[in-house]
Amino acid sequence: LLFLKRNPFSDWKQGLVLGFFLWTIYVPQTIGLKFTTASNSGFITGLFIVFVPIFSFIFLKKLPSRMKLISVGLAVSGLFVLTGGLHDANFGDFLTLFAAIGYAIHILVADHYMKKGSDPFVLNFQQMLVVGLLSVFPGLSTDVSLACNWTSALGVILFLAVFPTVSAFVIQLVAQRNTGPVKVAIIFSMEPVFAALFAWTLGHELLVVHRALGGLLIVAAMVLSEFPMGRKEEANICPETAPH
């Protein structure tokens, strides 16, 4: 709190909105994993790549360039090849789809707030606090014992909290000052690629052909998205059509 430029408790509107949509990613996806497979969850969650340009057009009246749309299609194809697509849909898949929709909305809302000049550190503090508060009841309502060896778990908890969570979202918010939401979604589609890469290098898992091919398609989509073609970048969103 000492490093924040303004009082993080002075204006909560943006933090509440962004934190709520971040919560709709974490909780439904986590619960959904109890009913579905990891591959189904990975593929469905990755569909946020499709929802971002769709919602951008519906709510912001902004259609991405053809090159961005081609890149989105290529990324989804790569995701399908990498994860194996969807098999035996169930209730968990529906929850995960809800999380993917929340993911897309979170990217678009974050884009709007950062383009308005919001402080990324204050906004991130607020959204993390909102997620934590909203997660208290679901966490306590489970039948899973919270007892554990806190001495050994504390280091892991702190690492996961600081690096892949708090730091990652600060970087996202800072980057979205100058990057359009569709490009952000395409970059985020690299997540399963890095997961497969680390599983291969650190976890000593076998790197099968379809995962390598899917990863290459996603990388190609990210590279392709850098080439301008047709309409202007989606980053130039008209303020009168954006959510408040």
N, C-alpha and C positions, 0 to 999 in steps of 0.2 A: 504493500500500500504506500510505502514511503516514496517509491519511485514514480508514482502516477502523477501526471501533471495537474489533474483536477480531482475534486472529491468524487469518488466512484459512487457515492450514495446520493448525489444531488439530482440526477436524472436517470430514472430506471426504465423509461419506456422502451428504448432500443434494446437494452439488455434483456428485458423480460421477453420481448418478441423473439429475439435471436436465440435466447436460452431455451425457450419453449420448443422451437423447431429443432434445436440440437438434441433436446431430450427425446423428441419423437424419432430421432435416429437411433439412439442408444438403446432405449428400453424395448421397443417392438422388435428390433433386430436380435437383441439378447434373448428375449422370450421365444422368438421364432426359432432360434437354434435348438430349442428343446423338442421341436416337432418336425424339423426338416433337416436336410443334410447340409454339410458345410459347402458343398459344390453348388447346391441350389441357392443357398444364402448368398454366396459370392456372386453368382450370376445375377440374381434379382436385385441385390444391392447396387450392382454396377449399372442397372438400368436408369439410375439418376442421370446418366450421361444423355439419355434420350429425353427425359423430363425437363431438363434445364432449357433447351431451345424451345420446347413446346410451351412451357409456362412463360418463357420470355416473350413469345409471340402473343399468347393469350392475355397476359396481365400487363405487359409493358409495351405491347404493340411494336415489338422490335424483332424482325426476322433476321437471323444470322446470315452471313454470306454463304454462298454455295460451297466454298471450300471448307468452311466450318461444318456444314451439314454433311459433306462427304467424309470429313474426318470423324464425325460422330458415328456415322454408319460403319466406318472401318474399325473404330474402337469397339463397338458393340460386337462386330463379327469376331474380333480378336478375343473379346471376353467370352464369347460363346465357345470358341475353340479351346481356350485355356481352361475353362471350368467344366466343359462338357455339356453346357446348356441346362435346361430345366427337365427334371424327371419326377414323375409321380407327385403332382402338386397337392398341397395340403394346407391346413390352417396356418402352419408356420410360414409357408410361402406368402400367404396373404399379409401376415404381420410384417414380413420382410419387405414386401412391396410397399406397405405404408411407410416403412422406414426410408425406402428409396425416394418416395415422394417428399418426405420431410427433408432429406438430404438436398434435393434439388431446390426446394424453397429456401432452405438455409443459405445456400450459395447465392441465390438471387437477392435475398434480403440483406445479406452481408455486403454484397456488391453495392446495393443502393445506399446503405449507411456509410460505407467507406467513400463513395463518390461524393457524399455530402460533407465529408471532412471529419467524421467521427474519430475519436482517439482509439486506436486499435487495442491499446493496453487496458484502458478503462472498459471498453466494450467486452473484451475477452474476460476480464475479471467478473463483470456482471453476468455474462452468459454462463460461466462456469459455476458461479454461486447459485444461479437459478436452477441449473441442471442438478446440482448437489441437493438442493432443497426439495425439488420435485421427485428425486430418486429415493428419499428417505422412506416414504411409505411403501413403495414397491419392494424396497430392499428388506424391510422389516416384516413384510407380509409373506415372505417365502418360508418354506419349511426346511431350508438349508441352514445348518448350524454355522454361526459366525465365529465359533471358536477356532483358533488356529495358533500356530507358533509365531507370534507377532515379531519376535526377535529376528527370525529369518525372513519373514514376509515384508517387513518394513522397507528394506532396501529396494525390493522389487516394486512395491507400491509407489514409493517416491520416484523411482526411475520412470515408471509408466505415467505418473501424474505430470512430471516436469517435461520430459522430452517428447514422447509421441502425442501428448494431449495439450497441455498449456502452451508450450513453445510452438507446437505445430499450428495451433489455431491462431496464435499471434502472427506467425509468418504468413498464414493464409490471409488474414485481415489486412496486413501491410501490403501484400502483393495485389490484393483486389482493388487497391487505389488506382492502379494503372493497367489492370488486366481485366478483360471482359469475362463474364460468367461462363460462357460456353467454352472458352479456352481453359478456364480453371477446371471445368468438368472433365475435359479431355486429359489434362495433366493428372487429375486425380484418378483417372482410369489406369494409371501406371501402378496403383497400389497392389493389385494382384500379381503384377509382373515382379515387383520387388519382393513380394511374399514368396513367390516361387523361386526367385534367385537366392534369397537368404536360406530357404529350405534346402536348396541344392548345395550351397557353399558352407553353411554353418550346421544345418541339420543332416547333411549327408544323404538327402533324399535323391532318388533317381530322377533325373531330368528327362522326361519322356518327350517324344517328338511333338505331340499336340500342344503341350505347354510351351515349348520353345516357339512353335509356329504362332500360337495365340499371342505370346509376348511380342514377337516381331511385328505382328499386325497392329498392336496397340502402340508400339514405338513409332511405327510408320504413320499412324494417325496423328500422333503428337507432332511429328516433324511436318506433316502435310498441313497442319493447322496454322503453321507459321507463314505459309505462302498466301498473299492477298489475292482475292479473285472476286469480282462482282461488287456486291454492296459493301458499304463501310463496315468497320468493325462494330460488333454489338456493344462495345464499351460506351459508345456515345448514346446513352439512354436519355430520353426526354424526361425531365423531372416531373412534368405534369401528369405523365402516365404511370409513374412508379408508385409503389406503395409507400405509405407514411408510417 
